[in-house]
Amino acid sequence: MGEQVKILIVDDDIRRYAKLTDAFENAGIERSSVKIVPCANDARDALSLENYDLLIVDLLLSLWPEHDPDLQHSIDLLFEITEGDSLKKPAHIIGITGDLEFSSDAIKSFESYTWQVVEYSESEDSWVNQILLCVEYLVSKQKESGKGDVSQSVVDIAIICALRSPEYDQVIALNWNWGPPKPIDEVTFIQEGHFFSNSKKIKVCASYTSRMGMVSTALKAASIINFMRPKVVAMCGICAGVRGKTDMGDVLFADPVWDFQSGKRVKDSDNASFSIAPHQLQANNSIRSHVEQLRDDRGAFTELASKYQRAPRIPNLIIGPVASGSAVLADGEVVEDIKKQHRELIGVEMEVYGLFAAVDNSSTPKPKVFALKSVCDFADPDKSDNNQMFAAYTSAQTLGLLLERFGDRLTRD
């Protein structure tokens, strides 16, 4: 590997990094390229003077070596690096913790910037291997003059979720031989896996966005399409359903999709109004036809519900128009206004149009695209988060049913 890769580790317990630095040396990275400092202020000093390719920072960090550690110090350091201009920004940042539950607040801050957090273990080496994957990417990027070699690693299917929990967690719960998280560029981590569809091995990758919304989804999708060149791009997760047409846990296949807030404000001599100009995008026709076949298999959905502890009902798979917007809705009247844009509306959410737009604007060959989102509320004042887990489960499990049953066909060129 390239000896020019420079690594900064921030942790007051330097002894636990002997295994990691040995692994770096075995991979060709000289010990002189790795600097270890014990506290947040020493990290600031190092980052103000030198550019580092990788920063590894303990989430429970002290401000000075003689002070007690506190999660807030790592959060403050992360904020200063990402939002300020006084420190040189590392190409990648990895947080490390020995207690995921205790460090949950700091983990949320790291993940909001799409940085990875690994769990330290004295008895296992998985955390070392995860960090080495990141270093391998940095080295390959230098060797290829910034292009990276992961662009050659084509997958069949890419899955994008808007939320780490519960949406992404339910996708990773699918029995698809998932590997550890790895970077494909400076801000995008993916997990790769594989499954079999009618004896054909299907390669898959999955990721989630740092923030909800169409813009964040479009940027994430564009990055994954550019580097991984998938044949199919999919989104699954949770959404609001239209009352009377859907029920809790129902899985919605979005077709068509549009931005219900697209248009312009016009004004005449007396009044101002908003002129709606929605641009509809379609799901892939081949995928839709296979969804129609799956929809009619009630036995599959009965079995799906039976595997969920105290499932409230057996979900339906519903095909129809879904509108995307830039804000979470809790106003039933707004949904009634959106229904005026398409009388067959079945759902409202925040990301799918961004996904479809990213695919529509990608280079040839464009991947096939679709989205499955499950109903967790009805976008009204009575909404609650109690149904999110069941909805995320039905969405991910339906995705699994579809791809395992028909993936060999859907990934054909």
C-alpha positions as CSV (number, residue, x, y, z in Angstrom):
1,M,0.0,0.0,0.0
2,G,1.0,3.6,-0.3
3,E,3.1,5.0,2.5
4,Q,1.8,8.5,1.8
5,V,-1.5,7.8,3.6
6,K,-1.5,9.7,6.8
7,I,-3.6,8.7,9.8
8,L,-4.5,10.6,13.1
9,I,-5.8,8.6,16.1
10,V,-7.3,10.5,19.0
11,D,-7.7,8.4,22.2
12,D,-6.3,8.5,25.7
13,D,-5.9,4.7,25.7
14,I,-3.2,4.2,23.1
15,R,-2.5,0.6,24.1
16,R,-5.6,-0.7,22.5
17,Y,-4.3,0.4,19.1
18,A,-1.4,-1.9,19.0
19,K,-3.4,-4.5,17.0
20,L,-4.5,-1.8,14.6
21,T,-1.1,-0.3,14.0
22,D,0.3,-3.8,13.5
23,A,-2.4,-4.4,10.8
24,F,-1.5,-1.1,9.2
25,E,2.2,-2.1,9.0
26,N,1.2,-5.5,7.6
27,A,-0.7,-3.6,4.9
28,G,2.3,-1.5,4.0
29,I,1.6,1.6,6.0
30,E,4.7,2.7,8.0
31,R,4.3,3.5,11.7
32,S,5.7,7.0,11.1
33,S,2.5,7.7,9.0
34,V,0.3,7.1,12.1
35,K,0.1,9.8,14.8
36,I,-1.7,9.2,18.1
37,V,-2.8,12.0,20.4
38,P,-4.6,11.7,23.7
39,C,-7.2,14.5,23.8
40,A,-9.4,16.8,21.7
41,N,-7.2,19.9,22.0
42,D,-4.1,17.9,20.8
43,A,-6.2,16.7,17.9
44,R,-7.0,20.4,17.1
45,D,-3.3,21.2,17.1
46,A,-2.5,18.3,14.8
47,L,-5.3,19.2,12.4
48,S,-4.4,22.8,12.2
49,L,-0.9,21.9,11.0
50,E,-1.2,18.9,8.8
51,N,-3.6,17.2,6.3
52,Y,-4.6,13.7,7.3
53,D,-6.3,11.1,5.1
54,L,-8.0,9.4,8.0
55,L,-9.1,10.6,11.5
56,I,-10.0,7.9,14.0
57,V,-11.5,9.4,17.2
58,D,-12.7,7.9,20.4
59,L,-16.3,9.1,21.1
60,L,-15.5,9.4,24.8
61,L,-12.8,12.0,24.7
62,S,-11.1,14.4,27.1
63,L,-10.5,18.0,26.4
64,W,-7.0,17.9,28.0
65,P,-5.1,14.7,29.0
66,E,-5.6,15.5,32.7
67,H,-9.4,16.1,32.3
68,D,-12.2,13.5,32.5
69,P,-13.6,12.3,29.2
70,D,-17.0,13.4,27.9
71,L,-19.0,12.6,24.8
72,Q,-19.5,16.3,24.1
73,H,-15.8,16.8,23.4
74,S,-15.9,14.5,20.4
75,I,-19.1,16.0,19.2
76,D,-17.6,19.5,19.4
77,L,-14.5,18.4,17.5
78,L,-16.6,16.8,14.8
79,F,-18.6,20.0,14.4
80,E,-15.5,22.2,14.3
81,I,-14.0,20.0,11.6
82,T,-17.1,19.7,9.4
83,E,-18.6,23.2,9.8
84,G,-15.6,25.4,10.6
85,D,-12.6,26.5,8.5
86,S,-9.8,26.6,11.2
87,L,-8.9,22.9,10.9
88,K,-7.7,20.9,7.9
89,K,-10.5,18.5,7.0
90,P,-9.5,14.8,6.9
91,A,-10.7,12.8,3.9
92,H,-12.5,10.3,6.2
93,I,-13.5,10.2,9.8
94,I,-14.2,7.1,11.8
95,G,-15.6,7.2,15.4
96,I,-14.7,4.3,17.7
97,T,-16.5,3.3,20.9
98,G,-16.5,0.4,23.3
99,D,-20.2,1.0,24.2
100,L,-22.7,1.7,21.4
101,E,-25.6,2.3,23.8
102,F,-23.7,4.7,26.1
103,S,-22.4,6.6,23.0
104,S,-25.7,6.9,21.2
105,D,-25.9,10.7,21.2
106,A,-22.4,11.1,19.8
107,I,-23.1,8.3,17.2
108,K,-26.1,10.3,15.9
109,S,-23.8,13.3,15.4
110,F,-21.3,11.2,13.4
111,E,-23.9,9.5,11.3
112,S,-25.6,12.8,10.5
113,Y,-22.5,13.6,8.6
114,T,-22.4,10.0,7.1
115,W,-19.2,9.2,9.0
116,Q,-18.9,5.6,10.2
117,V,-18.8,4.5,13.9
118,V,-17.1,1.1,14.7
119,E,-17.4,-0.8,18.0
120,Y,-14.1,-1.6,19.7
121,S,-13.6,-5.1,21.0
122,E,-10.5,-6.4,22.8
123,S,-11.4,-10.0,21.9
124,E,-12.5,-9.6,18.2
125,D,-10.9,-8.1,15.1
126,S,-13.9,-7.0,13.2
127,W,-13.3,-3.3,14.1
128,V,-9.8,-3.6,12.8
129,N,-11.0,-5.1,9.5
130,Q,-13.6,-2.3,9.1
131,I,-11.0,0.4,9.5
132,L,-8.6,-1.4,7.1
133,L,-11.4,-1.4,4.4
134,C,-11.4,2.4,4.7
135,V,-7.6,2.6,4.4
136,E,-7.7,0.3,1.4
137,Y,-10.0,2.8,-0.3
138,L,-7.8,5.7,0.5
139,V,-4.7,4.0,-0.9
140,S,-6.5,2.9,-4.1
141,K,-7.8,6.4,-4.5
142,Q,-4.2,7.7,-4.4
143,K,-3.0,5.1,-6.8
144,E,-5.7,5.9,-9.3
145,S,-5.2,9.7,-9.0
146,G,-8.5,10.1,-7.3
147,K,-10.6,7.8,-9.3
148,G,-10.6,4.8,-6.9
149,D,-10.9,1.2,-7.9
150,V,-14.4,0.6,-6.5
151,S,-16.0,2.1,-9.7
152,Q,-15.1,-1.3,-11.3
153,S,-17.0,-3.2,-8.6
154,V,-20.4,-3.4,-10.3
155,V,-23.4,-4.6,-8.3
156,D,-26.7,-5.8,-9.6
157,I,-28.9,-3.9,-7.2
158,A,-28.4,-0.8,-5.0
159,I,-30.8,-0.1,-2.1
160,I,-31.1,3.3,-0.5
161,C,-33.0,4.1,2.7
162,A,-33.8,7.5,4.2
163,L,-33.3,6.5,7.8
164,R,-30.7,4.4,9.6
165,S,-33.4,3.2,12.0
166,P,-35.8,1.6,11.5
167,E,-35.6,1.5,7.7
168,Y,-31.9,0.6,7.0
169,D,-31.7,-1.7,10.0
170,Q,-34.6,-3.8,8.5
171,V,-32.8,-4.1,5.1
172,I,-29.6,-5.3,6.7
173,A,-31.7,-7.8,8.7
174,L,-32.4,-9.6,5.4
175,N,-30.3,-12.8,5.2
176,W,-28.1,-11.5,2.3
177,N,-24.6,-12.1,3.5
178,W,-23.8,-8.5,4.3
179,G,-20.2,-7.4,4.7
180,P,-19.0,-4.5,7.0
181,P,-19.5,-0.9,6.0
182,K,-17.0,0.4,3.4
183,P,-16.5,3.8,1.7
184,I,-16.9,4.4,-2.0
185,D,-16.1,8.2,-1.8
186,E,-15.4,10.8,0.8
187,V,-19.0,10.8,2.2
188,T,-20.7,7.6,1.1
189,F,-20.5,4.3,3.0
190,I,-22.1,1.2,1.7
191,Q,-22.6,-2.4,2.8
192,E,-22.3,-5.1,0.1
193,G,-23.9,-8.5,0.2
194,H,-25.4,-11.2,-2.1
195,F,-28.3,-13.6,-2.3
196,F,-29.5,-16.1,-4.8
197,S,-32.5,-15.8,-7.1
198,N,-33.4,-19.0,-9.0
199,S,-29.7,-20.1,-8.7
200,K,-28.3,-16.8,-10.0
201,K,-26.1,-14.9,-7.6
202,I,-27.3,-11.4,-7.2
203,K,-24.8,-8.8,-5.8
204,V,-26.3,-6.0,-3.8
205,C,-25.2,-2.9,-1.9
206,A,-27.2,-0.8,0.6
207,S,-26.8,2.7,2.1
208,Y,-28.8,5.3,3.9
209,T,-28.9,9.1,3.6
210,S,-27.5,11.5,6.2
211,R,-30.7,13.5,6.1
212,M,-34.3,12.9,5.0
213,G,-35.5,14.6,1.8
214,M,-35.3,14.5,-1.9
215,V,-32.0,16.5,-2.2
216,S,-30.1,14.2,0.1
217,T,-31.6,11.1,-1.5
218,A,-30.7,12.3,-5.0
219,L,-27.1,13.1,-4.1
220,K,-26.7,9.7,-2.4
221,A,-28.2,7.9,-5.3
222,A,-26.1,9.7,-7.9
223,S,-22.9,8.8,-6.0
224,I,-23.8,5.2,-5.8
225,I,-24.9,5.0,-9.4
226,N,-21.6,6.6,-10.5
227,F,-19.4,4.3,-8.5
228,M,-21.3,1.0,-8.3
229,R,-23.1,1.1,-11.7
230,P,-26.1,-1.0,-10.5
231,K,-28.6,-2.5,-12.9
232,V,-31.5,-1.8,-10.5
233,V,-31.8,1.0,-7.9
234,A,-34.5,0.6,-5.2
235,M,-35.7,2.5,-2.1
236,C,-37.7,1.1,0.8
237,G,-38.9,2.5,4.0
238,I,-41.9,4.2,5.6
239,C,-44.4,6.8,4.4
240,A,-47.8,8.3,5.0
241,G,-50.8,6.6,3.4
242,V,-54.1,8.0,2.2
243,R,-56.8,7.1,4.6
244,G,-59.5,4.9,3.0
245,K,-57.1,3.6,0.3
246,T,-54.4,2.1,2.6
247,D,-54.0,0.7,6.1
248,M,-51.1,0.5,8.6
249,G,-48.3,-1.7,7.2
250,D,-49.5,-1.8,3.6
251,V,-46.6,-1.7,1.1
252,L,-46.9,0.9,-1.6
253,F,-45.3,0.5,-5.0
254,A,-44.8,4.1,-6.1
255,D,-45.9,4.6,-9.7
256,P,-45.9,7.4,-10.8
257,V,-44.0,9.8,-8.4
258,W,-43.8,13.6,-8.4
259,D,-42.8,16.6,-6.3
260,F,-46.2,17.9,-5.1
261,Q,-44.6,21.3,-4.2
262,S,-43.2,21.9,-7.7
263,G,-44.5,25.0,-9.4
264,K,-44.3,28.8,-9.2
265,R,-46.0,31.6,-7.3
266,V,-48.0,33.9,-9.5
267,K,-49.6,37.2,-8.7
268,D,-52.1,39.4,-10.4
269,S,-53.4,42.8,-9.4
270,D,-55.4,41.4,-6.5
271,N,-54.2,38.0,-5.5
272,A,-51.2,35.8,-5.2
273,S,-51.5,32.0,-5.8
274,F,-49.3,29.0,-6.3
275,S,-49.4,27.4,-9.8
276,I,-48.8,23.7,-9.6
277,A,-46.5,22.2,-12.3
278,P,-45.8,18.6,-11.2
279,H,-43.3,16.5,-13.3
280,Q,-44.2,12.9,-13.0
281,L,-41.6,10.1,-13.3
282,Q,-42.5,6.4,-13.8
283,A,-41.3,3.2,-12.1
284,N,-39.7,0.6,-14.4
285,N,-42.5,-1.2,-16.4
286,S,-40.8,-4.6,-16.1
287,I,-40.4,-4.3,-12.3
288,R,-44.0,-3.2,-12.0
289,S,-45.3,-6.2,-13.9
290,H,-43.4,-8.5,-11.5
291,V,-44.8,-6.5,-8.5
292,E,-48.3,-7.2,-9.9
293,Q,-47.5,-10.9,-9.8
294,L,-46.3,-10.7,-6.2
295,R,-49.3,-8.6,-5.1
296,D,-51.7,-11.5,-5.8
297,D,-49.8,-14.0,-3.6
298,R,-51.6,-13.5,-0.4
299,G,-50.0,-16.6,1.1
300,A,-46.6,-14.8,0.9
301,F,-47.9,-11.8,2.9
302,T,-49.6,-14.0,5.4
303,E,-46.3,-15.8,6.1
304,L,-44.5,-12.4,6.2
305,A,-46.9,-11.2,8.9
306,S,-46.6,-14.5,10.9
307,K,-42.9,-13.9,11.4
308,Y,-43.4,-10.5,13.1
309,Q,-44.2,-10.7,16.8
310,R,-47.7,-9.5,17.3
311,A,-48.2,-8.2,13.8
312,P,-51.3,-6.0,13.8
313,R,-52.5,-7.2,10.4
314,I,-51.6,-8.9,7.2
315,P,-50.3,-6.2,4.8
316,N,-51.4,-5.5,1.3
317,L,-49.2,-4.6,-1.7
318,I,-50.7,-1.6,-3.4
319,I,-49.6,0.0,-6.7
320,G,-50.3,3.6,-7.3
321,P,-49.3,7.3,-7.4
322,V,-47.1,8.5,-4.5
323,A,-46.2,12.2,-4.0
324,S,-43.0,13.5,-2.6
325,G,-42.5,16.7,-0.6
326,S,-39.8,18.5,1.4
327,A,-41.5,18.4,4.8
328,V,-43.1,15.8,7.1
329,L,-46.8,16.2,7.0
330,A,-49.2,16.2,10.0
331,D,-52.1,18.0,8.4
332,G,-54.9,16.0,6.7
333,E,-56.0,19.0,4.8
334,V,-52.7,19.1,2.9
335,V,-53.2,15.5,1.8
336,E,-56.6,16.5,0.4
337,D,-54.9,19.2,-1.6
338,I,-52.3,16.8,-2.9
339,K,-55.1,14.4,-4.0
340,K,-56.3,17.1,-6.4
341,Q,-53.0,16.6,-8.3
342,H,-53.8,12.9,-8.8
343,R,-57.2,11.5,-7.8
344,E,-55.7,8.0,-7.4
345,L,-53.0,9.1,-4.8
346,I,-52.2,6.4,-2.3
347,G,-49.2,7.8,-0.4
348,V,-47.1,10.8,0.5
349,E,-43.4,10.8,1.6
350,M,-40.2,12.8,1.3
351,E,-37.6,11.1,-0.9
352,V,-38.8,8.9,-3.8
353,Y,-39.0,11.6,-6.4
354,G,-35.3,12.5,-5.7
355,L,-34.3,8.9,-6.2
356,F,-36.2,8.7,-9.5
357,A,-34.8,12.0,-10.7
358,A,-31.2,10.9,-10.0
359,V,-31.8,7.8,-12.1
360,D,-33.5,9.8,-14.8
361,N,-30.5,12.1,-15.0
362,S,-27.8,9.4,-14.8
363,S,-25.7,8.4,-17.8
364,T,-26.4,5.5,-20.1
365,P,-27.0,2.7,-19.3
366,K,-29.6,4.0,-16.8
367,P,-30.5,1.6,-14.0
368,K,-34.1,0.4,-13.5
369,V,-35.7,2.1,-10.6
370,F,-38.6,1.5,-8.2
371,A,-39.6,2.2,-4.6
372,L,-41.5,0.2,-1.9
373,K,-42.7,2.2,1.1
374,S,-45.0,1.0,3.9
375,V,-47.7,3.0,5.6
376,C,-46.9,4.1,9.2
377,D,-49.4,6.9,9.5
378,F,-51.9,9.0,7.6
379,A,-50.2,12.4,7.7
380,D,-52.7,13.8,10.1
381,P,-52.6,15.2,13.7
382,D,-53.2,11.7,15.1
383,K,-50.0,10.4,13.7
384,S,-47.5,8.6,16.0
385,D,-44.3,6.7,15.6
386,N,-45.7,3.5,17.1
387,N,-46.2,1.9,13.7
388,Q,-42.8,2.7,12.1
389,M,-41.1,-0.6,13.1
390,F,-43.9,-2.7,11.6
391,A,-43.9,-0.6,8.4
392,A,-40.1,-0.7,8.0
393,Y,-40.3,-4.5,8.4
394,T,-43.1,-5.0,5.8
395,S,-41.3,-2.8,3.4
396,A,-37.9,-4.6,3.7
397,Q,-39.5,-8.0,3.7
398,T,-41.5,-7.3,0.6
399,L,-38.4,-6.0,-1.1
400,G,-36.7,-9.3,-0.1
401,L,-39.7,-11.3,-1.5
402,L,-39.6,-9.5,-4.8
403,L,-35.9,-9.7,-5.4
404,E,-35.3,-13.2,-4.3
405,R,-38.2,-14.4,-6.4
406,F,-37.6,-12.3,-9.5
407,G,-34.1,-10.8,-9.1
408,D,-32.6,-13.0,-11.9
409,R,-35.1,-11.5,-14.4
410,L,-35.0,-7.9,-13.1
411,T,-31.2,-7.7,-13.3
412,R,-31.0,-8.8,-16.9
413,D,-29.4,-6.2,-19.2
